[in-house]
Amino acid sequence: MDLPVPPCDDADVPRWTAELGLPGLVDVHVHFLPQRMLDKVWAYFDAAETHYGTPWPVHYRLPEAERYAVLERLGVLAFAPLTYPHKPGMGEWLTGWAGEFADTHPRAVRTATLFPEPSVVDYLGRAVSDGARLVKVHVQVGGFDPRDPLLRDAWGLLADAGVPSVVHCGDGPIPGEHTGLGVFAEVLREHPRLPIVLAHAGMPDFRGALELLERYPNVVLDTTMVGTAFSQRMAPLPPDWPARLADHPGRVVLGTDFPNIPYAYAEQLAAIAGWAAAEPRLGAAFLRSVLHDAPAALLGLDTASPRTADTSRSS
């Protein structure tokens, strides 16, 4: 089939997904947080010129109910509300908050988070038993080493359970003490069955992310901020990016960073559409996989009913 014209704005997204033959979108990288924490996150982005050297205006600075309604209008059938701690004691609290959020918002799946602390296996194990489908790990914000011995059993638990983690371990937008794909590669060497979503496709080390994709069959990339005009200025994609993605069918999933992105949601979708148009081996099948099929499978969702578990998930 000919590729439909990419969405020109958010209101045009449902038209585009319908022309692709999709019931909607599945987004694995969305942020909903307790309001006091979200206010601090937004204040940090307000000072982005100091932190990153460029403005970062939060595009969807809206009350929680309105942000949820935006996702509904976009046709996001299911999404993962991700939280992330930056000190001990927060991981269990945020995991509980995320579970309660999912219980009251039908399109949200249950998620968890972690921090290297003695209690991590206990609260993470409870979250998995309670149906957590995805775990957020933010090495940069958390300022921790993912190789910390306190996390060894937690990684083993997730590998055994087959529950994937969205891991921000790349050096973008600025390096941290324990960021870099080479650091997290040591975790994967110890736990090769660990299902991992490399947040932001490992930005800015896109080639390193592709190498991990080749070495570990349970690693996938998310599209969060990748290829947008905003990110291209800081972390441009390699020219052969679409061709390299074609070598790894089913290994890319939709992520956006909504609501904290400095542009409209449709811009991320248009960037992905550009990859599909640039490589003959991608096309519409690639778009259907990235936007719906692969993230739905990752989250163990029945695509006909996004909140119904697919019990066939394996580790």
ChimeraX commands (.cxc) that place a marker at each C-alpha (Angstrom):
marker #1 position 0.00,0.00,0.00 radius 0.5
marker #1 position 1.05,3.60,-0.51 radius 0.5
marker #1 position 1.97,5.32,2.71 radius 0.5
marker #1 position -0.63,7.77,3.95 radius 0.5
marker #1 position 0.39,11.37,4.36 radius 0.5
marker #1 position 1.90,11.79,7.87 radius 0.5
marker #1 position -0.21,13.72,10.39 radius 0.5
marker #1 position 0.16,17.49,10.10 radius 0.5
marker #1 position -0.95,18.07,13.69 radius 0.5
marker #1 position -2.45,16.24,16.66 radius 0.5
marker #1 position -6.00,16.49,15.34 radius 0.5
marker #1 position -4.88,14.67,12.19 radius 0.5
marker #1 position -3.39,11.66,14.01 radius 0.5
marker #1 position -6.60,9.51,14.10 radius 0.5
marker #1 position -6.99,9.95,10.33 radius 0.5
marker #1 position -3.42,8.73,9.78 radius 0.5
marker #1 position -3.68,5.67,12.03 radius 0.5
marker #1 position -7.01,4.71,10.46 radius 0.5
marker #1 position -5.47,4.89,6.97 radius 0.5
marker #1 position -2.73,2.57,8.22 radius 0.5
marker #1 position -5.42,0.10,9.27 radius 0.5
marker #1 position -4.73,0.52,12.98 radius 0.5
marker #1 position -7.28,0.80,15.80 radius 0.5
marker #1 position -4.99,3.33,17.50 radius 0.5
marker #1 position -1.60,3.71,19.16 radius 0.5
marker #1 position 0.23,1.98,22.02 radius 0.5
marker #1 position 2.82,4.21,23.71 radius 0.5
marker #1 position 5.36,2.66,26.10 radius 0.5
marker #1 position 6.99,5.91,27.25 radius 0.5
marker #1 position 4.57,8.39,28.84 radius 0.5
marker #1 position 4.98,10.24,32.13 radius 0.5
marker #1 position 2.31,10.75,34.76 radius 0.5
marker #1 position 3.63,11.68,38.19 radius 0.5
marker #1 position 2.35,12.85,41.57 radius 0.5
marker #1 position 1.61,16.56,41.13 radius 0.5
marker #1 position 4.29,17.85,43.52 radius 0.5
marker #1 position 6.91,15.78,41.71 radius 0.5
marker #1 position 5.63,16.84,38.29 radius 0.5
marker #1 position 5.83,20.50,39.30 radius 0.5
marker #1 position 9.52,19.99,40.12 radius 0.5
marker #1 position 10.12,18.23,36.81 radius 0.5
marker #1 position 8.48,21.07,34.90 radius 0.5
marker #1 position 10.49,23.64,36.86 radius 0.5
marker #1 position 13.65,21.78,35.80 radius 0.5
marker #1 position 12.62,21.99,32.14 radius 0.5
marker #1 position 11.84,25.68,32.60 radius 0.5
marker #1 position 15.54,26.11,33.36 radius 0.5
marker #1 position 16.62,23.94,30.41 radius 0.5
marker #1 position 18.82,26.63,28.92 radius 0.5
marker #1 position 20.93,26.39,32.06 radius 0.5
marker #1 position 20.91,22.58,32.13 radius 0.5
marker #1 position 21.01,21.73,28.43 radius 0.5
marker #1 position 21.89,24.96,26.64 radius 0.5
marker #1 position 18.55,25.12,24.84 radius 0.5
marker #1 position 14.96,26.03,25.77 radius 0.5
marker #1 position 12.60,23.13,26.53 radius 0.5
marker #1 position 9.02,24.45,26.68 radius 0.5
marker #1 position 6.72,21.68,27.96 radius 0.5
marker #1 position 4.09,21.40,25.23 radius 0.5
marker #1 position 1.36,19.71,27.28 radius 0.5
marker #1 position 1.50,21.67,30.53 radius 0.5
marker #1 position -2.06,20.79,31.46 radius 0.5
marker #1 position -3.96,19.41,34.46 radius 0.5
marker #1 position -3.85,15.63,34.76 radius 0.5
marker #1 position -7.39,15.01,33.47 radius 0.5
marker #1 position -6.76,17.18,30.42 radius 0.5
marker #1 position -3.50,15.38,29.64 radius 0.5
marker #1 position -5.31,12.05,29.78 radius 0.5
marker #1 position -8.00,13.46,27.48 radius 0.5
marker #1 position -5.32,14.52,24.97 radius 0.5
marker #1 position -4.12,10.92,24.76 radius 0.5
marker #1 position -7.70,9.75,24.22 radius 0.5
marker #1 position -8.19,12.24,21.37 radius 0.5
marker #1 position -4.92,11.13,19.79 radius 0.5
marker #1 position -6.23,7.57,19.78 radius 0.5
marker #1 position -3.72,6.16,22.26 radius 0.5
marker #1 position -5.37,2.87,23.19 radius 0.5
marker #1 position -2.89,1.98,25.92 radius 0.5
marker #1 position 0.11,3.66,27.47 radius 0.5
marker #1 position 2.68,3.06,30.18 radius 0.5
marker #1 position 2.73,5.82,32.83 radius 0.5
marker #1 position 6.38,5.91,33.88 radius 0.5
marker #1 position 7.74,7.19,37.19 radius 0.5
marker #1 position 11.34,7.40,38.41 radius 0.5
marker #1 position 12.95,7.91,41.84 radius 0.5
marker #1 position 16.09,9.89,42.59 radius 0.5
marker #1 position 16.74,8.73,46.16 radius 0.5
marker #1 position 16.11,5.74,48.43 radius 0.5
marker #1 position 12.55,5.29,49.64 radius 0.5
marker #1 position 10.91,6.75,46.55 radius 0.5
marker #1 position 10.81,3.59,44.44 radius 0.5
marker #1 position 8.19,1.79,46.51 radius 0.5
marker #1 position 6.05,4.93,46.88 radius 0.5
marker #1 position 6.11,5.71,43.15 radius 0.5
marker #1 position 5.41,2.08,42.23 radius 0.5
marker #1 position 2.34,2.17,44.46 radius 0.5
marker #1 position 1.25,5.49,42.99 radius 0.5
marker #1 position 1.61,4.19,39.42 radius 0.5
marker #1 position -0.46,1.11,40.26 radius 0.5
marker #1 position -3.25,3.26,41.70 radius 0.5
marker #1 position -3.12,5.54,38.65 radius 0.5
marker #1 position -3.55,2.57,36.31 radius 0.5
marker #1 position -6.46,1.26,38.38 radius 0.5
marker #1 position -8.38,4.51,37.81 radius 0.5
marker #1 position -7.35,5.24,34.21 radius 0.5
marker #1 position -8.45,2.47,31.84 radius 0.5
marker #1 position -5.89,3.21,29.11 radius 0.5
marker #1 position -2.92,3.09,31.49 radius 0.5
marker #1 position -1.13,-0.19,32.18 radius 0.5
marker #1 position 0.39,-0.98,35.57 radius 0.5
marker #1 position 4.04,0.00,35.84 radius 0.5
marker #1 position 6.76,-0.02,38.49 radius 0.5
marker #1 position 10.13,1.58,39.07 radius 0.5
marker #1 position 13.24,0.77,41.07 radius 0.5
marker #1 position 16.21,2.15,42.95 radius 0.5
marker #1 position 19.24,0.32,44.40 radius 0.5
marker #1 position 18.12,-0.22,48.00 radius 0.5
marker #1 position 17.69,-3.27,50.27 radius 0.5
marker #1 position 13.90,-3.32,49.77 radius 0.5
marker #1 position 13.92,-3.24,45.97 radius 0.5
marker #1 position 13.29,-6.95,45.38 radius 0.5
marker #1 position 10.40,-6.95,47.86 radius 0.5
marker #1 position 8.44,-4.06,46.36 radius 0.5
marker #1 position 9.33,-4.97,42.80 radius 0.5
marker #1 position 8.24,-8.57,43.38 radius 0.5
marker #1 position 4.89,-7.37,44.76 radius 0.5
marker #1 position 4.44,-5.09,41.77 radius 0.5
marker #1 position 5.08,-7.94,39.32 radius 0.5
marker #1 position 2.66,-10.17,41.23 radius 0.5
marker #1 position 0.09,-7.36,41.06 radius 0.5
marker #1 position 0.39,-7.19,37.28 radius 0.5
marker #1 position 3.07,-4.59,36.50 radius 0.5
marker #1 position 3.79,-4.80,32.78 radius 0.5
marker #1 position 6.74,-2.42,32.54 radius 0.5
marker #1 position 9.43,-1.03,34.86 radius 0.5
marker #1 position 11.02,2.39,34.45 radius 0.5
marker #1 position 14.74,2.67,35.20 radius 0.5
marker #1 position 16.24,6.16,34.94 radius 0.5
marker #1 position 19.98,5.84,35.46 radius 0.5
marker #1 position 20.61,9.51,34.70 radius 0.5
marker #1 position 18.03,11.09,37.01 radius 0.5
marker #1 position 18.51,8.42,39.68 radius 0.5
marker #1 position 22.26,8.94,39.63 radius 0.5
marker #1 position 22.88,5.27,40.39 radius 0.5
marker #1 position 25.00,2.55,38.89 radius 0.5
marker #1 position 22.81,-0.12,37.22 radius 0.5
marker #1 position 25.52,-2.64,38.12 radius 0.5
marker #1 position 25.01,-1.96,41.83 radius 0.5
marker #1 position 24.96,-5.31,43.72 radius 0.5
marker #1 position 21.70,-4.22,45.35 radius 0.5
marker #1 position 20.05,-4.51,41.92 radius 0.5
marker #1 position 21.43,-7.92,40.94 radius 0.5
marker #1 position 18.47,-9.88,42.30 radius 0.5
marker #1 position 16.03,-7.30,40.94 radius 0.5
marker #1 position 17.38,-7.76,37.42 radius 0.5
marker #1 position 17.19,-11.52,37.91 radius 0.5
marker #1 position 13.57,-11.25,39.08 radius 0.5
marker #1 position 12.59,-9.27,35.97 radius 0.5
marker #1 position 14.48,-11.64,33.67 radius 0.5
marker #1 position 12.69,-14.65,35.19 radius 0.5
marker #1 position 9.29,-12.92,35.05 radius 0.5
marker #1 position 9.80,-11.65,31.50 radius 0.5
marker #1 position 8.76,-8.14,32.53 radius 0.5
marker #1 position 10.50,-5.50,30.40 radius 0.5
marker #1 position 12.17,-2.35,31.68 radius 0.5
marker #1 position 12.38,0.99,29.90 radius 0.5
marker #1 position 15.94,1.99,30.72 radius 0.5
marker #1 position 17.28,5.51,30.23 radius 0.5
marker #1 position 20.99,4.71,30.28 radius 0.5
marker #1 position 22.27,6.73,27.32 radius 0.5
marker #1 position 24.26,9.94,27.61 radius 0.5
marker #1 position 21.46,12.16,26.26 radius 0.5
marker #1 position 20.54,14.89,26.82 radius 0.5
marker #1 position 23.63,15.23,29.06 radius 0.5
marker #1 position 25.90,12.48,30.43 radius 0.5
marker #1 position 25.54,11.29,33.99 radius 0.5
marker #1 position 28.01,9.61,36.28 radius 0.5
marker #1 position 26.76,6.12,35.37 radius 0.5
marker #1 position 25.26,6.65,31.90 radius 0.5
marker #1 position 26.60,5.20,28.67 radius 0.5
marker #1 position 25.50,2.08,26.86 radius 0.5
marker #1 position 28.76,0.37,27.72 radius 0.5
marker #1 position 27.86,0.53,31.40 radius 0.5
marker #1 position 24.46,-1.06,30.91 radius 0.5
marker #1 position 25.93,-3.63,28.56 radius 0.5
marker #1 position 27.58,-5.13,31.63 radius 0.5
marker #1 position 24.12,-5.67,33.16 radius 0.5
marker #1 position 23.02,-7.42,29.98 radius 0.5
marker #1 position 26.09,-9.63,30.01 radius 0.5
marker #1 position 25.14,-10.82,33.47 radius 0.5
marker #1 position 21.42,-11.12,32.63 radius 0.5
marker #1 position 21.25,-11.87,28.88 radius 0.5
marker #1 position 17.54,-12.82,29.00 radius 0.5
marker #1 position 16.55,-9.48,30.53 radius 0.5
marker #1 position 13.84,-7.78,28.44 radius 0.5
marker #1 position 14.98,-4.20,27.91 radius 0.5
marker #1 position 13.59,-1.19,26.07 radius 0.5
marker #1 position 16.42,1.24,25.40 radius 0.5
marker #1 position 14.79,4.61,26.03 radius 0.5
marker #1 position 15.40,7.22,23.32 radius 0.5
marker #1 position 17.07,4.43,21.30 radius 0.5
marker #1 position 20.18,4.99,23.42 radius 0.5
marker #1 position 20.50,8.63,22.33 radius 0.5
marker #1 position 23.00,9.89,21.29 radius 0.5
marker #1 position 24.79,6.55,20.80 radius 0.5
marker #1 position 22.45,5.19,18.18 radius 0.5
marker #1 position 25.04,2.86,16.67 radius 0.5
marker #1 position 25.82,1.44,20.11 radius 0.5
marker #1 position 22.10,0.79,20.61 radius 0.5
marker #1 position 21.93,-1.10,17.33 radius 0.5
marker #1 position 24.89,-3.21,18.44 radius 0.5
marker #1 position 23.04,-4.19,21.63 radius 0.5
marker #1 position 20.03,-5.06,19.49 radius 0.5
marker #1 position 22.20,-7.44,17.51 radius 0.5
marker #1 position 23.72,-9.08,20.60 radius 0.5
marker #1 position 20.65,-9.47,22.83 radius 0.5
marker #1 position 17.36,-10.78,21.40 radius 0.5
marker #1 position 15.24,-9.31,24.22 radius 0.5
marker #1 position 16.43,-5.74,23.68 radius 0.5
marker #1 position 14.22,-3.33,21.73 radius 0.5
marker #1 position 14.45,0.41,21.03 radius 0.5
marker #1 position 11.84,3.04,21.76 radius 0.5
marker #1 position 11.37,6.06,19.54 radius 0.5
marker #1 position 11.13,8.66,22.31 radius 0.5
marker #1 position 12.23,12.05,20.88 radius 0.5
marker #1 position 14.31,10.28,18.23 radius 0.5
marker #1 position 14.49,11.98,14.86 radius 0.5
marker #1 position 12.40,15.02,15.77 radius 0.5
marker #1 position 13.69,18.43,14.70 radius 0.5
marker #1 position 14.37,19.29,18.34 radius 0.5
marker #1 position 16.55,16.22,18.91 radius 0.5
marker #1 position 18.25,16.26,15.53 radius 0.5
marker #1 position 19.97,19.49,16.54 radius 0.5
marker #1 position 21.51,17.79,19.59 radius 0.5
marker #1 position 21.74,14.14,18.55 radius 0.5
marker #1 position 21.37,13.60,14.79 radius 0.5
marker #1 position 20.57,10.14,13.54 radius 0.5
marker #1 position 23.10,8.32,11.37 radius 0.5
marker #1 position 22.23,8.54,7.65 radius 0.5
marker #1 position 21.65,4.79,7.41 radius 0.5
marker #1 position 19.19,4.69,10.35 radius 0.5
marker #1 position 16.14,3.48,8.36 radius 0.5
marker #1 position 18.17,0.78,6.64 radius 0.5
marker #1 position 19.60,-0.41,9.95 radius 0.5
marker #1 position 16.12,-0.61,11.49 radius 0.5
marker #1 position 14.99,-2.76,8.57 radius 0.5
marker #1 position 17.54,-5.34,9.70 radius 0.5
marker #1 position 15.66,-5.74,13.01 radius 0.5
marker #1 position 11.94,-6.20,12.31 radius 0.5
marker #1 position 9.66,-5.94,15.33 radius 0.5
marker #1 position 12.41,-4.47,17.55 radius 0.5
marker #1 position 11.23,-0.84,17.65 radius 0.5
marker #1 position 8.31,0.41,19.78 radius 0.5
marker #1 position 6.53,3.73,20.04 radius 0.5
marker #1 position 7.60,6.04,22.86 radius 0.5
marker #1 position 7.07,9.80,23.05 radius 0.5
marker #1 position 7.84,11.30,26.51 radius 0.5
marker #1 position 4.37,12.87,26.58 radius 0.5
marker #1 position 3.59,15.33,28.16 radius 0.5
marker #1 position 7.11,16.70,28.69 radius 0.5
marker #1 position 8.07,17.08,25.05 radius 0.5
marker #1 position 8.79,20.57,23.64 radius 0.5
marker #1 position 6.66,20.00,20.52 radius 0.5
marker #1 position 3.39,18.39,19.47 radius 0.5
marker #1 position 2.88,14.61,19.72 radius 0.5
marker #1 position 2.31,14.46,15.95 radius 0.5
marker #1 position 5.90,15.53,15.32 radius 0.5
marker #1 position 7.20,12.25,16.76 radius 0.5
marker #1 position 4.84,10.28,14.56 radius 0.5
marker #1 position 5.90,12.25,11.48 radius 0.5
marker #1 position 9.55,11.45,12.22 radius 0.5
marker #1 position 8.77,7.73,12.38 radius 0.5
marker #1 position 6.79,8.02,9.16 radius 0.5
marker #1 position 9.86,9.55,7.54 radius 0.5
marker #1 position 11.93,6.48,8.35 radius 0.5
marker #1 position 9.28,4.22,6.82 radius 0.5
marker #1 position 9.22,6.29,3.64 radius 0.5
marker #1 position 13.01,6.37,3.33 radius 0.5
marker #1 position 13.59,2.61,3.30 radius 0.5
marker #1 position 11.67,0.27,0.92 radius 0.5
marker #1 position 11.91,-2.61,3.40 radius 0.5
marker #1 position 10.04,-0.64,6.07 radius 0.5
marker #1 position 6.88,0.98,4.72 radius 0.5
marker #1 position 3.42,0.52,6.21 radius 0.5
marker #1 position 4.24,-2.81,7.86 radius 0.5
marker #1 position 6.96,-1.09,9.89 radius 0.5
marker #1 position 4.58,1.66,10.96 radius 0.5
marker #1 position 1.90,-0.80,12.07 radius 0.5
marker #1 position 4.51,-2.69,14.05 radius 0.5
marker #1 position 6.06,0.34,15.76 radius 0.5
marker #1 position 2.84,2.19,16.49 radius 0.5
marker #1 position 0.73,-0.70,17.71 radius 0.5
marker #1 position 1.70,-4.33,17.25 radius 0.5
marker #1 position 5.19,-4.43,18.78 radius 0.5
marker #1 position 4.40,-2.25,21.84 radius 0.5
marker #1 position 1.17,-4.16,22.44 radius 0.5
marker #1 position 3.11,-7.44,22.38 radius 0.5
marker #1 position 5.79,-5.98,24.65 radius 0.5
marker #1 position 3.15,-5.04,27.22 radius 0.5
marker #1 position 1.39,-8.39,26.88 radius 0.5
marker #1 position -1.83,-6.80,25.62 radius 0.5
marker #1 position -4.58,-8.32,23.56 radius 0.5
marker #1 position -4.64,-5.88,20.65 radius 0.5
marker #1 position -8.41,-6.20,20.35 radius 0.5
marker #1 position -8.78,-5.13,23.98 radius 0.5
marker #1 position -5.65,-3.31,25.19 radius 0.5
marker #1 position -6.25,-3.96,28.89 radius 0.5
marker #1 position -6.58,-7.77,28.50 radius 0.5
marker #1 position -3.46,-9.79,29.23 radius 0.5
marker #1 position -1.89,-11.99,26.59 radius 0.5
marker #1 position -0.82,-14.95,28.68 radius 0.5
marker #1 position 1.49,-16.19,25.95 radius 0.5
marker #1 position 4.22,-13.70,26.91 radius 0.5
marker #1 position 7.56,-15.41,27.45 radius 0.5
marker #1 position 10.85,-14.20,28.84 radius 0.5
marker link #1:1,2 radius 0.2
marker link #1:2,3 radius 0.2
marker link #1:3,4 radius 0.2
marker link #1:4,5 radius 0.2
marker link #1:5,6 radius 0.2
marker link #1:6,7 radius 0.2
marker link #1:7,8 radius 0.2
marker link #1:8,9 radius 0.2
marker link #1:9,10 radius 0.2
marker link #1:10,11 radius 0.2
marker link #1:11,12 radius 0.2
marker link #1:12,13 radius 0.2
marker link #1:13,14 radius 0.2
marker link #1:14,15 radius 0.2
marker link #1:15,16 radius 0.2
marker link #1:16,17 radius 0.2
marker link #1:17,18 radius 0.2
marker link #1:18,19 radius 0.2
marker link #1:19,20 radius 0.2
marker link #1:20,21 radius 0.2
marker link #1:21,22 radius 0.2
marker link #1:22,23 radius 0.2
marker link #1:23,24 radius 0.2
marker link #1:24,25 radius 0.2
marker link #1:25,26 radius 0.2
marker link #1:26,27 radius 0.2
marker link #1:27,28 radius 0.2
marker link #1:28,29 radius 0.2
marker link #1:29,30 radius 0.2
marker link #1:30,31 radius 0.2
marker link #1:31,32 radius 0.2
marker link #1:32,33 radius 0.2
marker link #1:33,34 radius 0.2
marker link #1:34,35 radius 0.2
marker link #1:35,36 radius 0.2
marker link #1:36,37 radius 0.2
marker link #1:37,38 radius 0.2
marker link #1:38,39 radius 0.2
marker link #1:39,40 radius 0.2
marker link #1:40,41 radius 0.2
marker link #1:41,42 radius 0.2
marker link #1:42,43 radius 0.2
marker link #1:43,44 radius 0.2
marker link #1:44,45 radius 0.2
marker link #1:45,46 radius 0.2
marker link #1:46,47 radius 0.2
marker link #1:47,48 radius 0.2
marker link #1:48,49 radius 0.2
marker link #1:49,50 radius 0.2
marker link #1:50,51 radius 0.2
marker link #1:51,52 radius 0.2
marker link #1:52,53 radius 0.2
marker link #1:53,54 radius 0.2
marker link #1:54,55 radius 0.2
marker link #1:55,56 radius 0.2
marker link #1:56,57 radius 0.2
marker link #1:57,58 radius 0.2
marker link #1:58,59 radius 0.2
marker link #1:59,60 radius 0.2
marker link #1:60,61 radius 0.2
marker link #1:61,62 radius 0.2
marker link #1:62,63 radius 0.2
marker link #1:63,64 radius 0.2
marker link #1:64,65 radius 0.2
marker link #1:65,66 radius 0.2
marker link #1:66,67 radius 0.2
marker link #1:67,68 radius 0.2
marker link #1:68,69 radius 0.2
marker link #1:69,70 radius 0.2
marker link #1:70,71 radius 0.2
marker link #1:71,72 radius 0.2
marker link #1:72,73 radius 0.2
marker link #1:73,74 radius 0.2
marker link #1:74,75 radius 0.2
marker link #1:75,76 radius 0.2
marker link #1:76,77 radius 0.2
marker link #1:77,78 radius 0.2
marker link #1:78,79 radius 0.2
marker link #1:79,80 radius 0.2
marker link #1:80,81 radius 0.2
marker link #1:81,82 radius 0.2
marker link #1:82,83 radius 0.2
marker link #1:83,84 radius 0.2
marker link #1:84,85 radius 0.2
marker link #1:85,86 radius 0.2
marker link #1:86,87 radius 0.2
marker link #1:87,88 radius 0.2
marker link #1:88,89 radius 0.2
marker link #1:89,90 radius 0.2
marker link #1:90,91 radius 0.2
marker link #1:91,92 radius 0.2
marker link #1:92,93 radius 0.2
marker link #1:93,94 radius 0.2
marker link #1:94,95 radius 0.2
marker link #1:95,96 radius 0.2
marker link #1:96,97 radius 0.2
marker link #1:97,98 radius 0.2
marker link #1:98,99 radius 0.2
marker link #1:99,100 radius 0.2
marker link #1:100,101 radius 0.2
marker link #1:101,102 radius 0.2
marker link #1:102,103 radius 0.2
marker link #1:103,104 radius 0.2
marker link #1:104,105 radius 0.2
marker link #1:105,106 radius 0.2
marker link #1:106,107 radius 0.2
marker link #1:107,108 radius 0.2
marker link #1:108,109 radius 0.2
marker link #1:109,110 radius 0.2
marker link #1:110,111 radius 0.2
marker link #1:111,112 radius 0.2
marker link #1:112,113 radius 0.2
marker link #1:113,114 radius 0.2
marker link #1:114,115 radius 0.2
marker link #1:115,116 radius 0.2
marker link #1:116,117 radius 0.2
marker link #1:117,118 radius 0.2
marker link #1:118,119 radius 0.2
marker link #1:119,120 radius 0.2
marker link #1:120,121 radius 0.2
marker link #1:121,122 radius 0.2
marker link #1:122,123 radius 0.2
marker link #1:123,124 radius 0.2
marker link #1:124,125 radius 0.2
marker link #1:125,126 radius 0.2
marker link #1:126,127 radius 0.2
marker link #1:127,128 radius 0.2
marker link #1:128,129 radius 0.2
marker link #1:129,130 radius 0.2
marker link #1:130,131 radius 0.2
marker link #1:131,132 radius 0.2
marker link #1:132,133 radius 0.2
marker link #1:133,134 radius 0.2
marker link #1:134,135 radius 0.2
marker link #1:135,136 radius 0.2
marker link #1:136,137 radius 0.2
marker link #1:137,138 radius 0.2
marker link #1:138,139 radius 0.2
marker link #1:139,140 radius 0.2
marker link #1:140,141 radius 0.2
marker link #1:141,142 radius 0.2
marker link #1:142,143 radius 0.2
marker link #1:143,144 radius 0.2
marker link #1:144,145 radius 0.2
marker link #1:145,146 radius 0.2
marker link #1:146,147 radius 0.2
marker link #1:147,148 radius 0.2
marker link #1:148,149 radius 0.2
marker link #1:149,150 radius 0.2
marker link #1:150,151 radius 0.2
marker link #1:151,152 radius 0.2
marker link #1:152,153 radius 0.2
marker link #1:153,154 radius 0.2
marker link #1:154,155 radius 0.2
marker link #1:155,156 radius 0.2
marker link #1:156,157 radius 0.2
marker link #1:157,158 radius 0.2
marker link #1:158,159 radius 0.2
marker link #1:159,160 radius 0.2
marker link #1:160,161 radius 0.2
marker link #1:161,162 radius 0.2
marker link #1:162,163 radius 0.2
marker link #1:163,164 radius 0.2
marker link #1:164,165 radius 0.2
marker link #1:165,166 radius 0.2
marker link #1:166,167 radius 0.2
marker link #1:167,168 radius 0.2
marker link #1:168,169 radius 0.2
marker link #1:169,170 radius 0.2
marker link #1:170,171 radius 0.2
marker link #1:171,172 radius 0.2
marker link #1:172,173 radius 0.2
marker link #1:173,174 radius 0.2
marker link #1:174,175 radius 0.2
marker link #1:175,176 radius 0.2
marker link #1:176,177 radius 0.2
marker link #1:177,178 radius 0.2
marker link #1:178,179 radius 0.2
marker link #1:179,180 radius 0.2
marker link #1:180,181 radius 0.2
marker link #1:181,182 radius 0.2
marker link #1:182,183 radius 0.2
marker link #1:183,184 radius 0.2
marker link #1:184,185 radius 0.2
marker link #1:185,186 radius 0.2
marker link #1:186,187 radius 0.2
marker link #1:187,188 radius 0.2
marker link #1:188,189 radius 0.2
marker link #1:189,190 radius 0.2
marker link #1:190,191 radius 0.2
marker link #1:191,192 radius 0.2
marker link #1:192,193 radius 0.2
marker link #1:193,194 radius 0.2
marker link #1:194,195 radius 0.2
marker link #1:195,196 radius 0.2
marker link #1:196,197 radius 0.2
marker link #1:197,198 radius 0.2
marker link #1:198,199 radius 0.2
marker link #1:199,200 radius 0.2
marker link #1:200,201 radius 0.2
marker link #1:201,202 radius 0.2
marker link #1:202,203 radius 0.2
marker link #1:203,204 radius 0.2
marker link #1:204,205 radius 0.2
marker link #1:205,206 radius 0.2
marker link #1:206,207 radius 0.2
marker link #1:207,208 radius 0.2
marker link #1:208,209 radius 0.2
marker link #1:209,210 radius 0.2
marker link #1:210,211 radius 0.2
marker link #1:211,212 radius 0.2
marker link #1:212,213 radius 0.2
marker link #1:213,214 radius 0.2
marker link #1:214,215 radius 0.2
marker link #1:215,216 radius 0.2
marker link #1:216,217 radius 0.2
marker link #1:217,218 radius 0.2
marker link #1:218,219 radius 0.2
marker link #1:219,220 radius 0.2
marker link #1:220,221 radius 0.2
marker link #1:221,222 radius 0.2
marker link #1:222,223 radius 0.2
marker link #1:223,224 radius 0.2
marker link #1:224,225 radius 0.2
marker link #1:225,226 radius 0.2
marker link #1:226,227 radius 0.2
marker link #1:227,228 radius 0.2
marker link #1:228,229 radius 0.2
marker link #1:229,230 radius 0.2
marker link #1:230,231 radius 0.2
marker link #1:231,232 radius 0.2
marker link #1:232,233 radius 0.2
marker link #1:233,234 radius 0.2
marker link #1:234,235 radius 0.2
marker link #1:235,236 radius 0.2
marker link #1:236,237 radius 0.2
marker link #1:237,238 radius 0.2
marker link #1:238,239 radius 0.2
marker link #1:239,240 radius 0.2
marker link #1:240,241 radius 0.2
marker link #1:241,242 radius 0.2
marker link #1:242,243 radius 0.2
marker link #1:243,244 radius 0.2
marker link #1:244,245 radius 0.2
marker link #1:245,246 radius 0.2
marker link #1:246,247 radius 0.2
marker link #1:247,248 radius 0.2
marker link #1:248,249 radius 0.2
marker link #1:249,250 radius 0.2
marker link #1:250,251 radius 0.2
marker link #1:251,252 radius 0.2
marker link #1:252,253 radius 0.2
marker link #1:253,254 radius 0.2
marker link #1:254,255 radius 0.2
marker link #1:255,256 radius 0.2
marker link #1:256,257 radius 0.2
marker link #1:257,258 radius 0.2
marker link #1:258,259 radius 0.2
marker link #1:259,260 radius 0.2
marker link #1:260,261 radius 0.2
marker link #1:261,262 radius 0.2
marker link #1:262,263 radius 0.2
marker link #1:263,264 radius 0.2
marker link #1:264,265 radius 0.2
marker link #1:265,266 radius 0.2
marker link #1:266,267 radius 0.2
marker link #1:267,268 radius 0.2
marker link #1:268,269 radius 0.2
marker link #1:269,270 radius 0.2
marker link #1:270,271 radius 0.2
marker link #1:271,272 radius 0.2
marker link #1:272,273 radius 0.2
marker link #1:273,274 radius 0.2
marker link #1:274,275 radius 0.2
marker link #1:275,276 radius 0.2
marker link #1:276,277 radius 0.2
marker link #1:277,278 radius 0.2
marker link #1:278,279 radius 0.2
marker link #1:279,280 radius 0.2
marker link #1:280,281 radius 0.2
marker link #1:281,282 radius 0.2
marker link #1:282,283 radius 0.2
marker link #1:283,284 radius 0.2
marker link #1:284,285 radius 0.2
marker link #1:285,286 radius 0.2
marker link #1:286,287 radius 0.2
marker link #1:287,288 radius 0.2
marker link #1:288,289 radius 0.2
marker link #1:289,290 radius 0.2
marker link #1:290,291 radius 0.2
marker link #1:291,292 radius 0.2
marker link #1:292,293 radius 0.2
marker link #1:293,294 radius 0.2
marker link #1:294,295 radius 0.2
marker link #1:295,296 radius 0.2
marker link #1:296,297 radius 0.2
marker link #1:297,298 radius 0.2
marker link #1:298,299 radius 0.2
marker link #1:299,300 radius 0.2
marker link #1:300,301 radius 0.2
marker link #1:301,302 radius 0.2
marker link #1:302,303 radius 0.2
marker link #1:303,304 radius 0.2
marker link #1:304,305 radius 0.2
marker link #1:305,306 radius 0.2
marker link #1:306,307 radius 0.2
marker link #1:307,308 radius 0.2
marker link #1:308,309 radius 0.2
marker link #1:309,310 radius 0.2
marker link #1:310,311 radius 0.2
marker link #1:311,312 radius 0.2
marker link #1:312,313 radius 0.2
marker link #1:313,314 radius 0.2
marker link #1:314,315 radius 0.2
view
